[in-house]
């Protein structure tokens, strides 16, 4: 049986090292902060994901949405409410902040 010549394909390019996810659009922090301040209320991962999808036409992962909300809580901008069967964040108003 004659051996067919094999064609070698170049190796695919290496994936870039893992960085912070996602690659936020440049205006994302401003868009979400404005939405939180304008609409107020309870913010959970689903609400953040919905805003992101409406604004940018693509899904935002749940972990990424949670990371954003958690970061805002660590910065003292939002308060975490962790009640049975519900975790959500609310905006901390100036009068509610502790000094």
Beta strands, then each sheet from edge to edge (+ up, - down):
strand 1: 78-83
strand 2: 86-91
sheet 1: 1+ 2-
end
